């Protein structure tokens, strides 16, 4: 199968089925069990969907920020959007593309759970938690231009996606590279357990 023959919808269904049942239940409870694959910039797609649902569209600045994303949790619509035509995806072989799309979905589902379940104290601790994060995760969040109030949510989402990929390879338990406090946060917010 070539990358052009990969069915992103099918990959998202597989990624959903790979989630632990308790995580799917939590996602269903907050209304985050729907997704849509789009082939356009996410800011444009989200703005069009919001307006077609009778809601206020995105500001130009919010739309421009979202246009750079591979995926997004649109809380107002209770849907995860994945851009299958994003330039970062172009040129991947089918196996890499499937893994990448699944990772995007797990990240966005982690993001949805974080937004719904993190306490104000968790959000306020974002800068401190980011200092405890593995270098690659912390640096990726810092350089992406997120606001400090988004640090906790991005940290939860990114770590969740990595833990899901790790779990599918048969690696269970807290990885040595993950700080105890961040692991505890994921346990409380997402219900992570092995």
C-alpha positions as CSV (number, residue, x, y, z in Angstrom):
1,X,0.0,0.0,0.0
2,X,1.4,3.4,-0.9
3,X,0.9,6.6,1.2
4,X,-1.6,7.9,-1.3
5,X,-3.7,4.8,-0.7
6,X,-3.8,5.2,3.1
7,X,-7.3,5.8,4.3
8,X,-7.0,8.4,7.1
9,X,-10.5,7.7,8.3
10,X,-9.6,4.0,8.7
11,X,-6.4,4.9,10.5
12,X,-8.4,7.1,12.9
13,X,-10.8,4.3,13.6
14,X,-7.9,2.0,14.3
15,X,-6.3,4.6,16.6
16,X,-9.6,4.9,18.5
17,X,-9.9,1.2,18.9
18,X,-6.3,1.0,20.3
19,X,-7.2,3.3,23.1
20,X,-7.8,1.6,26.4
21,X,-11.5,1.2,26.9
22,X,-11.5,3.4,30.0
23,X,-10.0,6.2,27.9
24,X,-12.6,5.8,25.2
25,X,-15.3,6.0,28.0
26,X,-13.8,9.3,29.3
27,X,-13.6,10.7,25.8
28,X,-17.2,9.8,25.1
29,X,-18.2,11.4,28.4
30,X,-16.8,14.7,27.4
31,X,-18.0,14.4,23.8
32,X,-14.6,13.9,22.2
33,X,-15.3,10.7,20.3
34,X,-15.9,12.3,16.9
35,X,-13.3,13.2,14.2
36,X,-13.2,14.5,10.7
37,X,-10.5,14.2,8.1
38,X,-10.0,17.4,6.1
39,X,-7.7,18.2,3.1
40,X,-7.4,21.9,3.7
41,X,-5.8,24.2,6.3
42,X,-7.2,23.4,9.7
43,X,-7.9,27.1,10.5
44,X,-10.0,27.4,7.4
45,X,-11.8,24.0,8.0
46,X,-12.5,24.9,11.7
47,X,-13.8,28.4,10.7
48,X,-16.1,27.0,8.1
49,X,-17.4,24.3,10.4
50,X,-18.0,26.7,13.2
51,X,-19.8,29.2,10.9
52,X,-21.9,26.4,9.4
53,X,-22.9,25.3,12.9
54,X,-24.2,28.9,13.6
55,X,-21.3,29.8,15.9
56,X,-18.9,32.6,15.7
57,X,-16.0,31.9,13.4
58,X,-12.3,32.1,14.3
59,X,-10.4,35.4,14.4
60,X,-7.9,35.8,11.6
61,X,-5.1,35.4,14.1
62,X,-6.6,32.2,15.5
63,X,-7.3,30.9,12.0
64,X,-3.7,31.6,11.0
65,X,-2.3,29.8,14.1
66,X,-4.5,26.8,13.5
67,X,-3.6,26.7,9.7
68,X,-0.2,25.4,10.7
69,X,-1.5,22.5,12.8
70,X,-1.7,18.9,11.7
71,X,-4.7,18.2,14.0
72,X,-6.9,20.1,16.4
73,X,-9.5,19.5,19.0
74,X,-12.4,21.9,18.3
75,X,-14.2,21.9,21.7
76,X,-17.1,24.0,20.5
77,X,-18.0,21.3,17.9
78,X,-16.8,18.3,19.9
79,X,-14.7,17.1,17.0
80,X,-11.1,16.3,16.3
81,X,-9.9,17.6,12.9
82,X,-7.0,16.0,11.1
83,X,-5.4,17.6,8.0
84,X,-4.4,14.7,5.8
85,X,-3.0,17.1,3.2
86,X,-0.6,18.8,5.6
87,X,2.9,19.3,4.0
88,X,4.6,17.5,6.9
89,X,2.7,14.3,5.9
90,X,3.5,14.6,2.2
91,X,6.1,12.0,1.1
92,X,5.7,9.6,4.1
93,X,5.5,6.0,3.2
94,X,2.3,4.2,4.2
95,X,3.6,2.8,7.5
96,X,5.0,6.1,8.6
97,X,1.8,7.9,7.5
98,X,-0.4,5.5,9.5
99,X,1.8,6.0,12.6
100,X,1.8,9.8,12.2
101,X,-2.0,10.1,11.8
102,X,-2.6,7.8,14.8
103,X,-0.1,10.0,16.8
104,X,-2.0,13.1,15.8
105,X,-5.3,11.6,16.9
106,X,-3.9,10.4,20.3
107,X,-2.4,13.9,20.8
108,X,-5.7,15.6,20.2
109,X,-7.7,13.2,22.4
110,X,-5.1,13.8,25.1
111,X,-5.6,17.5,24.5
112,X,-9.4,17.2,24.8
113,X,-9.1,15.2,28.1
114,X,-6.6,17.7,29.5
115,X,-8.8,20.7,28.7
116,X,-11.8,19.0,30.3
117,X,-10.2,17.5,33.3
118,X,-7.1,19.6,34.4
119,X,-7.7,21.7,37.4
120,X,-6.9,25.4,37.5
121,X,-3.9,24.5,39.7
122,X,-2.7,22.1,37.0
123,X,-2.8,24.8,34.4
124,X,-1.1,27.3,36.7
125,X,1.7,24.8,37.2
126,X,2.4,24.6,33.5
127,X,5.7,26.4,33.4
128,X,7.1,24.4,36.3
129,X,5.8,21.1,34.8
130,X,7.4,22.0,31.5
131,X,10.8,22.2,33.3
132,X,10.3,18.6,34.4
133,X,9.5,17.4,30.9
134,X,11.9,15.5,28.8
135,X,14.1,17.9,26.8
136,X,12.4,17.1,23.4
137,X,8.9,17.5,24.7
138,X,9.7,20.7,26.6
139,X,11.7,22.3,23.8
140,X,9.0,21.4,21.3
141,X,6.3,23.1,23.4
142,X,8.4,26.2,24.2
143,X,9.5,26.8,20.6
144,X,5.9,26.3,19.2
145,X,4.9,29.7,20.6
146,X,2.2,28.4,23.0
147,X,1.1,30.7,25.8
148,X,2.1,29.7,29.4
149,X,-1.6,28.9,30.1
150,X,-1.4,26.2,27.4
151,X,1.7,24.5,28.6
152,X,0.0,21.9,30.8
153,X,-2.5,21.0,28.1
154,X,0.2,20.6,25.5
155,X,2.4,18.6,27.9
156,X,-0.4,16.2,28.7
157,X,-1.4,15.8,25.0
158,X,2.2,15.2,23.8
159,X,3.1,12.8,26.6
160,X,-0.2,10.9,26.1
161,X,0.5,10.4,22.4
162,X,4.0,9.1,23.2
163,X,2.7,6.8,25.9
164,X,0.1,5.4,23.6
165,X,2.7,4.6,20.9
166,X,4.9,3.1,23.6
167,X,2.1,1.0,24.9
168,X,1.4,-0.5,21.4
169,X,5.0,-1.6,21.3
170,X,4.4,-3.6,24.5
171,X,6.2,-1.2,26.9
172,X,4.1,-0.8,30.0
173,X,4.6,1.1,33.2
174,X,6.2,4.6,33.8
175,X,9.0,5.1,31.4
176,X,12.4,6.2,33.0
177,X,12.4,9.4,31.0
178,X,9.1,10.7,32.5
179,X,9.1,12.6,35.7
180,X,6.9,11.2,38.5
181,X,4.8,14.4,38.8
182,X,4.0,14.4,35.1
183,X,3.1,10.7,35.2
184,X,0.9,11.4,38.2
185,X,-0.8,14.2,36.3
186,X,-1.6,11.8,33.4
187,X,-2.8,9.2,35.8
188,X,-5.2,11.6,37.4
189,X,-6.3,13.6,34.3
190,X,-6.5,10.8,31.7
191,X,-6.8,7.8,33.9
192,X,-3.5,6.4,32.6
193,X,-2.6,3.0,34.0
194,X,-0.8,0.0,32.8
